[in-house]
């Protein structure tokens, strides 16, 4: 089954999207025409999440990398 979505002119935000399923979702949104993709990551001791998020963003025309722990109300 093939499903096609049109995200032309829309900005998407996927939390935890520096790698894994989240990164796959961000890539799918970008391929579906999203005008912008917000790549969210949480700080980790090794800095891997930030590095992966920045690398993912580098391959996209309109990406914004945002560090934010969505589990923290503040």
N, C-alpha and C positions, 0 to 999 in steps of 0.2 A: 504494500500500500504506500502510495506517495502522497504526502500532504504538502501543500505550498502555502506559505504565508507571505503577505506583503507588508513590510514594515517601512516602506518608503516614507520619508518625512518624519519618522518617529525616532525618539531617543529611548534606548532601553538601558535598564540597570539590572545587573545580575549580581547578587551578593555572593561573596566567596567565589569569584570568577577568575582567580589568578591561574588556576589549573584544574585538571579533572573535568568533571561534569559541567561545572560553571564555565570553564574556558570553552568547552564544546558548545555550550548554549550561546555564549557571546559570539563565537565564530558563525554559528547558524543564523543569528540575528543579523550579523554583518552581511552574510551572503544573501539574506532575504531583503536587503535594501535599507536597513536601518540608517538613519541620517547620523546617528551618533551612538556610541556604545560606552557606558560607564562600567569600568572594570574595578571591582571592589576587592580589597584584600584586608586581612588583619595582620598586624605586626607579629612576627615570629622571631625567635632568638637568632636564627641564622640569616635572616633577611631574604629567605627564599621566596616567600609570598610576594614581596615587593619586586624582586628581580623577575619572577615569572610574569607578574602583571605587566611590568614595563616591556618585557620581551613580546608579550601578546599584543600590547598596544602598538608597538613599533610596526607590526604587520598590517595595521588598519589605518584607513584614511582619517577617520574621525573618532578617536578614542580618548577617553579621559580616565586616568588612573586615580582612584580615591582610596585612601587608607581610612577605614572605619570599622569598628567592632559593632555590628548591629545588635549584638546581645547586650550592649551597655547602653542603658537609657540616656546617660549623659552625652 
